[in-house]
């Protein structure tokens, strides 16, 4: 089953979910590691180029995911789920989508603003053009520093939101014993005794 249904996610949505989860986790871990490397480390430039290439890949996948989500049914939440949990789930999903968009964009803007003017070569295939940087961000170095802080802040916020997302999924699986988590790992229809 490729497409979503009222009771569960299709194979495409599941693939998007886990691909993005692994990609974003790797980007955050590698980003924090490479940021701590000294400038003299020869691996730093290589890691930055790979980080930028995978970041742009994540950005492209976000747009593909938006497109797929807009053309698919969103499975319903368990009927016994309290309203505050439903609102919380919607809030977390909005935050995740927003961060998946803003983190790579802020990184691309940061590289574009940098006075070093280093190119972004996508997996050694082609050079990605810089974005126009708004003048209100100040001089190039000031804009780069500001955007670097924003990029790191958004990545840290992503960690917090993902922890909340995972904790909620585990609660549904281990305490509520509904199919909320199961339907994101399998396209098999939800059981008849599901609480939703």
Contact map, one row per residue, 1 for C-alpha under 8 A:
1111000001100000000000000000000000000000000000000000000000000000000000000000000000000000000000000000000000000000000000000000000000000000000000000000000000000000000000000000000000000000001000000000
1111000001111000000000000000000000000000000000000000000000000000000000000000000000000000000000000000000000000000000000000000000000000000000000000000000000000000000000000000000000000000000000000000
1111100011111000000000000000000000000000000000000000000000000000000000010000000000000000000000000000000000000000000000000000000000000000000000000000000000000000000000000000000000000000000000000000
1111111111101000000000000000000000000000000000000000000000000000000000011110000000000000000000000000000000000000000000000000000000000000000000000000000000000000000000000000000000000000000000000000
0011111111000000000000000000000000000000000000000000000000000000000000001110000000000000000000000000000000000000000000000000000000000000000000000000000000000000000000000000000000000000000000000000
0001111100000000000000000000000000000000000000000000000000000000000000001111000000000000000000000000000000000000000000000000000000000000000000000000000000000000000000000000000000000000000000000000
0001111110000000000000000000000000000000000000000000000000000000000000000011000000000000000000000000000000000000000000000000000000000000000000000000000000000000000000000000000000000010000011000000
0001111111000000000000000000000000000000000000000000000000000000000000000010000000000000000000000000000000000000000000000000000000000000000000000000000000000000000000000000000000000011001111000000
0011101111101100000000000000000000000000000000000000000000000000000000000110000000000000000000000000000000000000000000000000000000000000000000000000000000000000000000000000000000000011011000000000
1111100111111100000000000000000000000000000000000000000000000000000000000000000000000000000000000000000000000000000000000000000000000000000000000000000000000000000000000000000000000000001000000000
1111000011111110000000000000000000000000000000000000000000000000000000000000000000000000000000000000000000000000000000000000000000000000000000000000000000000000000000000000000000000000011000000000
0110000001111111000000000000000000000000000000000000000000000000000000000000000000000000000000000000000000000000000000000000000000000000000000000000000000000000000000000000000000000000000000000000
0111000011111111100000000000000000000000000000000000000000000000100110000000000000000000000000000000000000000000000000000000000000000000000000000000000000000000000000000000000000000000000000000000
0000000011111111110000000000000000000000000000000000000000000000000000000000000000000000000000000000000000000000000000000000000000000000000000000000000000000000000000000000000000000001110000000000
0000000000111111111000000000000000000000000000000000000000000000000000000000000000000000000000000000000000000000000000000000000000000000000000000000000000000000000000000000000000000000000000000000
0000000000011111111100000000000000000000000000000000000000001000100000000000000000000000000000000000000000000000000000000000000000000000000000000000000000000000000000000000000000000000000000000000
0000000000001111111110000000000000000000000000000000000000000000000000000000000000000000000000000000000000000000000000000000000000000000000000000000000000000000000000000000000000000000000000000000
0000000000000111111111000000000000000000000000000000000000000000000000000000000000000000000000000000000000000000000000000000000000000000000000000000000000000000000000000000000000000000000000000000
0000000000000011111111100000000000000000000000000000000000000000000000000000000000000000000000000000000000000000000000000000000000000000000000000000000000000000000000000000000000000000000000000000
0000000000000001111111110000000000000000000000000000000001001000000000000000000000000000000000000000000000000000000000000000000000000000000000000000000000000000000000000000000000000000000000000000
0000000000000000111111111000000000000000000000000000000000000000000000000000000000000000000000000000000000000000000000000000000000000000000000000000000000000000000000000000000000000000000000000000
0000000000000000011111111100000000000000000000000000000000000000000000000000000000000000000000000000000000000000000000000000000000000000000000000000000000000000000000000000000000000000000000000000
0000000000000000001111111110000000000000000000000000010001000000000000000000000000000000000000000000000000000000000000000000000000000000000000000000000000000000000000000000000000000000000000000000
0000000000000000000111111111000000000000000000000000000001000000000000000000000000000000000000000000000000000000000000000000000000000000000000000000000000000000000000000000000000000000000000000000
0000000000000000000011111111100000000000000000000000000000000000000000000000000000000000000000000000000000000000000000000000000000000000000000000000000000000000000000000000000000000000000000000000
0000000000000000000001111111110000000000000000000000000000000000000000000000000000000000000000000000000000000000000000000000000000000000000000000000000000000000000000000000000000000000000000000000
0000000000000000000000111111111000000000000000000010011000000000000000000000000000000000000000000000000000000000000000000000000000000000000000000000000000000000000000000000000000000000000000000000
0000000000000000000000011111111100000000000000000000000000000000000000000000000000000000000000000000000000000000000000000000000000000000000000000000000000100000000000000000000000000000000000000000
0000000000000000000000001111111110000000000000000000000000000000000000000000000000000000000000000000000000000000000000000000000000000000000000000000000000000000000000000000000000000000000000000000
0000000000000000000000000111111111000000000000100010000000000000000000000000000000000000000000000000000000000000000000000000000000000000000000000000000000000000000000000000000000000000000000000000
0000000000000000000000000011111111100000000000000010000000000000000000000000000000000000000000000000000000000000000000000000000000000000000000000000000000000000000000000000000000000000000000000000
0000000000000000000000000001111111110000000000000000000000000000000000000000000000000000000000000000000000000000000000000000000000000000000000000000000000000000000000000000000000000000000000000000
0000000000000000000000000000111111111000000000000000000000000000000000000000000000000000000000000000000000000000000000000000000000000000000000000000000000000000000000000000000000000000000000000000
0000000000000000000000000000011111111000000100110000000000000000000000000000000000000000000000000000000000000000000000000000000000000000000000000000000000000000000000000000000000000000000000000000
0000000000000000000000000000001111111000000000000000000000000000000000000000000000000000000000000000000000000000000000000000000000000000000000000000000000000000000000000000000000000000000000000000
0000000000000000000000000000000111111100000000000000000000000000000000000000000000000000000000000000000000000000000000000000000000000000000000000000000000000000000000000000000000000000000000000000
0000000000000000000000000000000011111110100100000000000000000000000000000000000000000000000000000000000000000000000000000000000000000000000000000000000000000000000000000000000000000000000000000000
0000000000000000000000000000000000011111100100000000000000000000000000000000000000000000000000000000000000000000000000000000000000000000000000000000000000000000000000000000000000000000000000000000
0000000000000000000000000000000000001111110100000000000000000000000000000000000000000000000000000000000000000000000000000000000000000000000000000000000000000000000000000000000000000000000000000000
0000000000000000000000000000000000000111110100000000000000000000000000000000000000000000000000000000000000000000000000000000000000000000000000000000000000000000000000000000000000000000000000000000
0000000000000000000000000000000000001111111100000000000000000000000000000000000000000000000000000000000000000000000000000000000000000000000000000000000000000000000000000000000000000000000000000000
0000000000000000000000000000000000000011111111000000000000000000000000000000000000000000000000000000000000000000000000000000000000000000000000000000000000000000000000000000000000000000000000000000
0000000000000000000000000000000000000000111111100000000000000000000000000000000000000000000000000000000000000000000000000000000000000000000000000000000000000000000000000000000000000000000000000000
0000000000000000000000000000000001001111111111110000000000000000000000000000000000000000000000000000000000000000000000000000000000000000000000000000000000000000000000000000000000000000000000000000
0000000000000000000000000000000000000000011111111000000000000000000000000000000000000000000000000000000000000000000000000000000000000000000000000000000000000000000000000000000000000000000000000000
0000000000000000000000000000000000000000011111111100000000000000000000000000000000000000000000000000000000000000000000000000000000000000000000000000000000000000000000000000000000000000000000000000
0000000000000000000000000000010001000000001111111110000000000000000000000000000000000000000000000000000000000000000000000000000000000000000000000000000000000000000000000000000000000000000000000000
0000000000000000000000000000000001000000000111111111000000000000000000000000000000000000000000000000000000000000000000000000000000000000000000000000000000000000000000000000000000000000000000000000
0000000000000000000000000000000000000000000011111111100000000000000000000000000000000000000000000000000000000000000000011110000000000000000000000000000000000000000000000000000000000000000000000000
0000000000000000000000000000000000000000000001111111110000000000000000000000000000000000000000000000000000000000000000000110000000000000000000000000000000000000000000000000000000000000000000000000
0000000000000000000000000010011000000000000000111111111000000000000000000000000000000000000000000000000000000000000000000000000000000000000000000000000000000000000000000000000000000000000000000000
0000000000000000000000000000000000000000000000011111111100000000000000000000000000000000000000000000000000110000000000010100000000000000000000000000000000000000000000000000000000000000000000000000
0000000000000000000000000000000000000000000000001111111110000000000000000000000000000000000000000000000000000000000000011110000000000000000000000000000000000000000000000000000000000000000000000000
0000000000000000000000100010000000000000000000000111111111000000000000000000000000000000000000000000000000000000000000000000000000000000000000000000000000000000000000000000000000000000000000000000
0000000000000000000000000010000000000000000000000011111111100000000000000000000000000000000000000000000100000000000000000000000000000000000000000000000000000000000000000000000000000000000000000000
0000000000000000000000000000000000000000000000000001111111110000000000000000000000000000000000000000000100000000000000000000000000000000000000000000000000000000000000000000000000000000000000000000
0000000000000000000000000000000000000000000000000000111111111000000000000000000000000000000000000000000000000000000000000000000000000000000000000000000000000000000000000000000000000000000000000000
0000000000000000000100110000000000000000000000000000011111111100000000000000000000000000000000000001000100000000000000000000000000000000000000000000000000000000000000000000000000000000000000000000
0000000000000000000000000000000000000000000000000000001111111110000000000000000000000000000000000001100110000000000000000000000000000000000000000000000000000000000000000000000000000000000000000000
0000000000000000000000000000000000000000000000000000000111111111000000000000000000000000000000000000000000000000000000000000000000000000000000000000000000000000000000000000000000000000000000000000
0000000000000001000100000000000000000000000000000000000011111111100000000000000000000000000000000000000000000000000000000000000000000000000000000000000000000000000000000000000000000000000000000000
0000000000000000000000000000000000000000000000000000000001111111110000000000000000000000000000001001100000000000000000000000000000000000000000000000000000000000000000000000000000000000000000000000
0000000000000000000000000000000000000000000000000000000000111111111000000000000000000000000000000000000000000000000000000000000000000000000000000000000000000000000000000000000000000000000000000000
0000000000000000000000000000000000000000000000000000000000011111111100000000000000000000000000000000000000000000000000000000000000000000000000000000000000000000000000000000000000000000000000000000
0000000000001001000000000000000000000000000000000000000000001111111110000000000000000000000000000000000000000000000000000000000000000000000000000000000000000000000000000000000000000000000000000000
0000000000000000000000000000000000000000000000000000000000000111111111000000000000000000000000000000000000000000000000000000000000000000000000000000000000000000000000000000000000000000000000000000
0000000000000000000000000000000000000000000000000000000000000011111111100000000000000000000000000000000000000000000000000000000000000000000000000000000000000000000000000000000000000000000000000000
0000000000001000000000000000000000000000000000000000000000000001111111110000000000000000000000000000000000000000000000000000000000000000000000000000000000000000000000000000000000000000000000000000
0000000000001000000000000000000000000000000000000000000000000000111111111100000000000000000000000000000000000000000000000000000000000000000000000000000000000000000000000000000000000000000000000000
0000000000000000000000000000000000000000000000000000000000000000011111110000000000000000000000000000000000000000000000000000000000000000000000000000000000000000000000000000000000000000000000000000
0000000000000000000000000000000000000000000000000000000000000000001111111000000000000000000000000000000000000000000000000000000000000000000000000000000000000000000000000000000000000000000000000000
0011000000000000000000000000000000000000000000000000000000000000000111111100000000000000000000000000000000000000000000000000000000000000000000000000000000000000000000000000000000000000000000000000
0001110000000000000000000000000000000000000000000000000000000000000010111110000000000000000000000000000000000000000000000000000000000000000000000000000000000000000000000000000000000000000000000000
0001110010000000000000000000000000000000000000000000000000000000000010011111000000000000000000000000000000000000000000000000000000000000000000000000000000000000000000000000000000000000000000000000
0001111110000000000000000000000000000000000000000000000000000000000000001111100000000000000000000000000000000000000000000000000000000000000000000000000000000000000000000000000000000000000000000000
0000011000000000000000000000000000000000000000000000000000000000000000000111110000000000000000000000000000000000000000000000000000000000000000000000000000000000000000000000000000000000000000000001
0000000000000000000000000000000000000000000000000000000000000000000000000011111010000100000000000000000000000000000000000000000000000000000000000000000000000000000000000000000000010000000000000001
0000000000000000000000000000000000000000000000000000000000000000000000000001111110000000000000000000000000000000000000000000000000000000000000000000000000000000000000000000000001010000000000000111
0000000000000000000000000000000000000000000000000000000000000000000000000000111110000000000000000000000000000000000000000000000000000000000000000000000000000000000000000000000000000000000000000011
0000000000000000000000000000000000000000000000000000000000000000000000000000011111000000000000000000000000000000000000000000000000000000000000000000000000000000000000000000000000000000000000000011
0000000000000000000000000000000000000000000000000000000000000000000000000000111111101100000000000000000000000000000000000000000000000000000000000000000000000000000000000000000000000000000000000000
0000000000000000000000000000000000000000000000000000000000000000000000000000000111111100000000000000000000000000000000000000000000000000000000000000000000000000000000000000000000000000000000000000
0000000000000000000000000000000000000000000000000000000000000000000000000000000011111110000000000000000000000000000000000000000000000000000000000000000000000000000000000000000000000000000000000000
0000000000000000000000000000000000000000000000000000000000000000000000000000000001111111000000000000000000000000000000000000000000000000000000000000000000000000000000000000000000000000000000000000
0000000000000000000000000000000000000000000000000000000000000000000000000000000011111111100000000000000000000000000000000000000000000000000000000000000000000000000000000000000000000000000000000000
0000000000000000000000000000000000000000000000000000000000000000000000000000100011111111110000000000000000000000000000000000000000000000000000000000000000000000000000000000000000000000000000000000
0000000000000000000000000000000000000000000000000000000000000000000000000000000000111111111000000000000000000000000000000000000000000000000000000000000000000000000000000000000000000000000000000000
0000000000000000000000000000000000000000000000000000000000000000000000000000000000011111111100000000000000000000000000000000000000000000000000000000000000000000000000000000000000000000000000000000
0000000000000000000000000000000000000000000000000000000000000000000000000000000000001111111110000000000000000000000000000000000000000000000000000000000000000000000010000000000000000000000000000000
0000000000000000000000000000000000000000000000000000000000000000000000000000000000000111111111000000000000000000000000000000000000000000000000000000000000000000000000000000000000000000000000000000
0000000000000000000000000000000000000000000000000000000000000000000000000000000000000011111111100000000000000000000000000000000000000000000000000000000000000000000000000000000000000000000000000000
0000000000000000000000000000000000000000000000000000000000000000000000000000000000000001111111110000000000000000000000000000000000000000000000000000000000000000100110000000000000000000000000000000
0000000000000000000000000000000000000000000000000000000000000000000000000000000000000000111111111000000000000000000000000000000000000000000000000000000000000000000000000000000000000000000000000000
0000000000000000000000000000000000000000000000000000000000000000000000000000000000000000011111111100000000000000000000000000000000000000000000000000000000000000000000000000000000000000000000000000
0000000000000000000000000000000000000000000000000000000000000000000000000000000000000000001111111110000000000000000000000000000000000000000000000000000000000000100000000000000000000000000000000000
0000000000000000000000000000000000000000000000000000000000000000000000000000000000000000000111111111000000000000000000000000000000000000000000000000000000000100110000000000000000000000000000000000
0000000000000000000000000000000000000000000000000000000000000100000000000000000000000000000011111111100000000000000000000000000000000000000000000000000000000000000000000000000000000000000000000000
0000000000000000000000000000000000000000000000000000000000000000000000000000000000000000000001111111110000000000000000000000000000000000000000000000000000000000000000000000000000000000000000000000
0000000000000000000000000000000000000000000000000000000000000000000000000000000000000000000000111111111000000000000000000000000000000000000000000000000001100100000000000000000000000000000000000000
0000000000000000000000000000000000000000000000000000000001100100000000000000000000000000000000011111111100000000000000000000000000000000000000000000000000000000000000000000000000000000000000000000
0000000000000000000000000000000000000000000000000000000000100100000000000000000000000000000000001111111110000000000000000000000000000000000000000000000000000000000000000000000000000000000000000000
0000000000000000000000000000000000000000000000000000000000000000000000000000000000000000000000000111111111000000000000000000000000000000000000000000000001000000000000000000000000000000000000000000
0000000000000000000000000000000000000000000000000000000000000000000000000000000000000000000000000011111111100000000000000000000000000000000000000000001001100000000000000000000000000000000000000000
0000000000000000000000000000000000000000000000000000001101100000000000000000000000000000000000000001111111110000000000000000000000000000000000000000000000000000000000000000000000000000000000000000
0000000000000000000000000000000000000000000000000000000000100000000000000000000000000000000000000000111111111000000000000000000000000000000000000000000000000000000000000000000000000000000000000000
0000000000000000000000000000000000000000000000000000000000000000000000000000000000000000000000000000011111111100000000000000000000000000000000000011011000000000000000000000000000000000000000000000
0000000000000000000000000000000000000000000000000001000000000000000000000000000000000000000000000000001111111110000000000000000000000000000000000011001000000000000000000000000000000000000000000000
0000000000000000000000000000000000000000000000000001000000000000000000000000000000000000000000000000000111111111000000000000000001100000000000000000000000000000000000000000000000000000000000000000
0000000000000000000000000000000000000000000000000000000000000000000000000000000000000000000000000000000011111111100000000000000001111000000000000010000000000000000000000000000000000000000000000000
0000000000000000000000000000000000000000000000000000000000000000000000000000000000000000000000000000000001111111110000000000000000000000000000111011000000000000000000000000000000000000000000000000
0000000000000000000000000000000000000000000000000000000000000000000000000000000000000000000000000000000000111111110011000000000001000000000000010000000000000000000000000000000000000000000000000000
0000000000000000000000000000000000000000000000000000000000000000000000000000000000000000000000000000000000011111110010000000000001111000000000000000000000000000000000000000000000000000000000000000
0000000000000000000000000000000000000000000000000000000000000000000000000000000000000000000000000000000000001111111010000000000000001000000110110000000000000000000000000000000000000000000000000000
0000000000000000000000000000000000000000000000000000000000000000000000000000000000000000000000000000000000000111111111000000000000000000000110110000000000000000000000000000000000000000000000000000
0000000000000000000000000000000000000000000000000000000000000000000000000000000000000000000000000000000000000000111110000000000000000000000110000000000000000000000000000000000000000000000000000000
0000000000000000000000000000000000000000000000000000000000000000000000000000000000000000000000000000000000000000011111000000000000000000000000000000000000000000000000000000000000000000000000000000
0000000000000000000000000000000000000000000000000000000000000000000000000000000000000000000000000000000000000011111111100000000000000000000000000000000000000000000000000000000000000000000000000000
0000000000000000000000000000000000000000000000000000000000000000000000000000000000000000000000000000000000000010010111110000000000000000000000000000000000000000000000000000000000000000000000000000
0000000000000000000000000000000000000000000000000000000000000000000000000000000000000000000000000000000000000000000011111000001110000000000000000000000000000000000000000000000000000000000000000000
0000000000000000000000000000000000000000000000001001100000000000000000000000000000000000000000000000000000000000000001111100001110000000000000000000000000000000000000000000000000000000000000000000
0000000000000000000000000000000000000000000000001000100000000000000000000000000000000000000000000000000000000000000000111111111100000000000000000000000000000000000000000000000000000000000000000000
0000000000000000000000000000000000000000000000001101100000000000000000000000000000000000000000000000000000000000000000011111111100000000000000000000000000000000000000000000000000000000000000000000
0000000000000000000000000000000000000000000000001100100000000000000000000000000000000000000000000000000000000000000000001111110000000000000000000000000000000000000000000000000000000000000000000000
0000000000000000000000000000000000000000000000000000000000000000000000000000000000000000000000000000000000000000000000001111111000000000000000000000000000000000000000000000000000000000000000000000
0000000000000000000000000000000000000000000000000000000000000000000000000000000000000000000000000000000000000000000000001111111000000000000000000000000000000000000000000000000000000000000000000000
0000000000000000000000000000000000000000000000000000000000000000000000000000000000000000000000000000000000000000000000001111111100000000000000000000000000000000000000000000000000000000000000000000
0000000000000000000000000000000000000000000000000000000000000000000000000000000000000000000000000000000000000000000000111101111110000000000000000000000000000000000000000000000000000000000000000000
0000000000000000000000000000000000000000000000000000000000000000000000000000000000000000000000000000000000000000000000111100011111000000000000000000000000000000000000000000000000000000000000000000
0000000000000000000000000000000000000000000000000000000000000000000000000000000000000000000000000000000000000000000000110000001111100000000000000000000000000000000000000000000000000000000000000000
0000000000000000000000000000000000000000000000000000000000000000000000000000000000000000000000000000000000011011000000000000000111110000000000000000000000000000000000000000000000000000000000000000
0000000000000000000000000000000000000000000000000000000000000000000000000000000000000000000000000000000000011001000000000000000011111000000000000000000000000000000000000000000000000000000000000000
0000000000000000000000000000000000000000000000000000000000000000000000000000000000000000000000000000000000001001000000000000000001111100000000000000000000000000000000000000000000000000000000000000
0000000000000000000000000000000000000000000000000000000000000000000000000000000000000000000000000000000000001001100000000000000000111110100000000000000000000000000000000000000000000000000000000000
0000000000000000000000000000000000000000000000000000000000000000000000000000000000000000000000000000000000000000000000000000000000011111100000000000000000000000000000000000000000000000000000000000
0000000000000000000000000000000000000000000000000000000000000000000000000000000000000000000000000000000000000000000000000000000000001111111000000000000000000000000000000000000000000000000000000000
0000000000000000000000000000000000000000000000000000000000000000000000000000000000000000000000000000000000000000000000000000000000000111110000000000000000000000000000000000000000000000000000000000
0000000000000000000000000000000000000000000000000000000000000000000000000000000000000000000000000000000000000000000000000000000000001111111001100100000000000000000000000000000000000000000000000000
0000000000000000000000000000000000000000000000000000000000000000000000000000000000000000000000000000000000000000000000000000000000000011111101100000000000000000000000000000000000000000000000000000
0000000000000000000000000000000000000000000000000000000000000000000000000000000000000000000000000000000000000000000000000000000000000010111111100000000000000000000000000000000000000000000000000000
0000000000000000000000000000000000000000000000000000000000000000000000000000000000000000000000000000000000000000111000000000000000000000011111110000000000000000000000000000000000000000000000000000
0000000000000000000000000000000000000000000000000000000000000000000000000000000000000000000000000000000000000000111000000000000000000000001111111000000000000000000000000000000000000000000000000000
0000000000000000000000000000000000000000000000000000000000000000000000000000000000000000000000000000000000000000000000000000000000000000111111111100000000000000000000000000000000000000000000000000
0000000000000000000000000000000000000000000000000000000000000000000000000000000000000000000000000000000000000100110000000000000000000000111111111110000000000000000000000000000000000000000000000000
0000000000000000000000000000000000000000000000000000000000000000000000000000000000000000000000000000000000000110110000000000000000000000000111111111000000000000000000000000000000000000000000000000
0000000000000000000000000000000000000000000000000000000000000000000000000000000000000000000000000000000000000100000000000000000000000000000011111111100000000000000000000000000000000000000000000000
0000000000000000000000000000000000000000000000000000000000000000000000000000000000000000000000000000000000000000000000000000000000000000100001111111110000000000000000000000000000000000000000000000
0000000000000000000000000000000000000000000000000000000000000000000000000000000000000000000000000000000001101100000000000000000000000000000000111111111000000000000000000000000000000000000000000000
0000000000000000000000000000000000000000000000000000000000000000000000000000000000000000000000000000000001100100000000000000000000000000000000011111111100000000000000000000000000000000000000000000
0000000000000000000000000000000000000000000000000000000000000000000000000000000000000000000000000000000000000000000000000000000000000000000000001111111110000000000000000000000000000000000000000000
0000000000000000000000000000000000000000000000000000000000000000000000000000000000000000000000000000000001000000000000000000000000000000000000000111111111000000000000000000000000000000000000000000
0000000000000000000000000000000000000000000000000000000000000000000000000000000000000000000000000000001001100000000000000000000000000000000000000011111111100000000000000000000000000000000000000000
0000000000000000000000000000000000000000000000000000000000000000000000000000000000000000000000000000000000000000000000000000000000000000000000000001111111110000000000000000000000000000000000000000
0000000000000000000000000000000000000000000000000000000000000000000000000000000000000000000000000000000000000000000000000000000000000000000000000000111111111000000000000000000000000000000000000000
0000000000000000000000000000000000000000000000000000000000000000000000000000000000000000000000000010011000000000000000000000000000000000000000000000011111111100000000000000000000000000000000000000
0000000000000000000000000001000000000000000000000000000000000000000000000000000000000000000000000010001000000000000000000000000000000000000000000000001111111110000000000000000000000000000000000000
0000000000000000000000000000000000000000000000000000000000000000000000000000000000000000000000000000000000000000000000000000000000000000000000000000000111111111000000000000000000000000000000000000
0000000000000000000000000000000000000000000000000000000000000000000000000000000000000000000000000000000000000000000000000000000000000000000000000000000011111111100000000000000000000000000000000000
0000000000000000000000000000000000000000000000000000000000000000000000000000000000000000000000010010000000000000000000000000000000000000000000000000000001111111110000000000000000000000000000000000
0000000000000000000000000000000000000000000000000000000000000000000000000000000000000000000000000000000000000000000000000000000000000000000000000000000000111111111000000000000000000000000000000000
0000000000000000000000000000000000000000000000000000000000000000000000000000000000000000000000000000000000000000000000000000000000000000000000000000000000011111111100000000000000000000000000000000
0000000000000000000000000000000000000000000000000000000000000000000000000000000000000000000100110000000000000000000000000000000000000000000000000000000000001111111110000000000000000000000000000000
0000000000000000000000000000000000000000000000000000000000000000000000000000000000000000000000010000000000000000000000000000000000000000000000000000000000000111111111000000000000000000000000000000
0000000000000000000000000000000000000000000000000000000000000000000000000000000000000000000000000000000000000000000000000000000000000000000000000000000000000011111111100000000000000000000000000000
0000000000000000000000000000000000000000000000000000000000000000000000000000000000000000000100000000000000000000000000000000000000000000000000000000000000000001111111110000000000000000000000000000
0000000000000000000000000000000000000000000000000000000000000000000000000000000000000000100100000000000000000000000000000000000000000000000000000000000000000000111111111000000000000000000000000000
0000000000000000000000000000000000000000000000000000000000000000000000000000000000000000000000000000000000000000000000000000000000000000000000000000000000000000011111111100000000000000000000000000
0000000000000000000000000000000000000000000000000000000000000000000000000000000000000000000000000000000000000000000000000000000000000000000000000000000000000000001111111110000000000000000000000000
0000000000000000000000000000000000000000000000000000000000000000000000000000000000000000000000000000000000000000000000000000000000000000000000000000000000000000000111111111000000000000000000000000
0000000000000000000000000000000000000000000000000000000000000000000000000000000000000000000000000000000000000000000000000000000000000000000000000000000000000000000011111111100000011000000000000000
0000000000000000000000000000000000000000000000000000000000000000000000000000000000000000000000000000000000000000000000000000000000000000000000000000000000000000000001111111111000001000000000000000
0000000000000000000000000000000000000000000000000000000000000000000000000000000000000000000000000000000000000000000000000000000000000000000000000000000000000000000000111111111100000000000000000000
0000000000000000000000000000000000000000000000000000000000000000000000000000000000000000000000000000000000000000000000000000000000000000000000000000000000000000000000011111111111111000000000000000
0000000000000000000000000000000000000000000000000000000000000000000000000000000000000000000000000000000000000000000000000000000000000000000000000000000000000000000000001111111111111100000000000000
0000000000000000000000000000000000000000000000000000000000000000000000000000000000000000000000000000000000000000000000000000000000000000000000000000000000000000000000000111111110000000000000000000
0000000000000000000000000000000000000000000000000000000000000000000000000000000000000000000000000000000000000000000000000000000000000000000000000000000000000000000000000111111110000000000000000000
0000000000000000000000000000000000000000000000000000000000000000000000000000000000000000000000000000000000000000000000000000000000000000000000000000000000000000000000000011111111000000000000000000
0000000000000000000000000000000000000000000000000000000000000000000000000000000000000000000000000000000000000000000000000000000000000000000000000000000000000000000000000001111111100000000000000000
0000000000000000000000000000000000000000000000000000000000000000000000000000010000000000000000000000000000000000000000000000000000000000000000000000000000000000000000000001100111111000000000000111
0000000000000000000000000000000000000000000000000000000000000000000000000000000000000000000000000000000000000000000000000000000000000000000000000000000000000000000000000001100011111110000001100110
0000000000000000000000000000000000000000000000000000000000000000000000000000110000000000000000000000000000000000000000000000000000000000000000000000000000000000000000001001100001111111000000000000
0000000000000000000000000000000000000000000000000000000000000000000000000000000000000000000000000000000000000000000000000000000000000000000000000000000000000000000000001101100001111111100000000000
0000000000000000000000000000000000000000000000000000000000000000000000000000000000000000000000000000000000000000000000000000000000000000000000000000000000000000000000000000100000111111110000000000
0000001110000000000000000000000000000000000000000000000000000000000000000000000000000000000000000000000000000000000000000000000000000000000000000000000000000000000000000000000000111111111111000000
0000000110000100000000000000000000000000000000000000000000000000000000000000000000000000000000000000000000000000000000000000000000000000000000000000000000000000000000000000000000011111111000000000
0000000000000100000000000000000000000000000000000000000000000000000000000000000000000000000000000000000000000000000000000000000000000000000000000000000000000000000000000000000000001111111000000000
0000000010100100000000000000000000000000000000000000000000000000000000000000000000000000000000000000000000000000000000000000000000000000000000000000000000000000000000000000000000000111111100000000
1000000111100000000000000000000000000000000000000000000000000000000000000000000000000000000000000000000000000000000000000000000000000000000000000000000000000000000000000000000000000011111110000000
0000000100000000000000000000000000000000000000000000000000000000000000000000000000000000000000000000000000000000000000000000000000000000000000000000000000000000000000000000000000000010011111000000
0000001100000000000000000000000000000000000000000000000000000000000000000000000000000000000000000000000000000000000000000000000000000000000000000000000000000000000000000000000000000010001111100000
0000001100000000000000000000000000000000000000000000000000000000000000000000000000000000000000000000000000000000000000000000000000000000000000000000000000000000000000000000000000100010000111110100
0000000000000000000000000000000000000000000000000000000000000000000000000000000000000000000000000000000000000000000000000000000000000000000000000000000000000000000000000000000000100000000011111100
0000000000000000000000000000000000000000000000000000000000000000000000000000000000000000000000000000000000000000000000000000000000000000000000000000000000000000000000000000000000000000000001111100
0000000000000000000000000000000000000000000000000000000000000000000000000000000000000000000000000000000000000000000000000000000000000000000000000000000000000000000000000000000000000000000000111110
0000000000000000000000000000000000000000000000000000000000000000000000000000010000000000000000000000000000000000000000000000000000000000000000000000000000000000000000000000000001100000000001111111
0000000000000000000000000000000000000000000000000000000000000000000000000000011100000000000000000000000000000000000000000000000000000000000000000000000000000000000000000000000001100000000000001111
0000000000000000000000000000000000000000000000000000000000000000000000000001111100000000000000000000000000000000000000000000000000000000000000000000000000000000000000000000000001000000000000000111
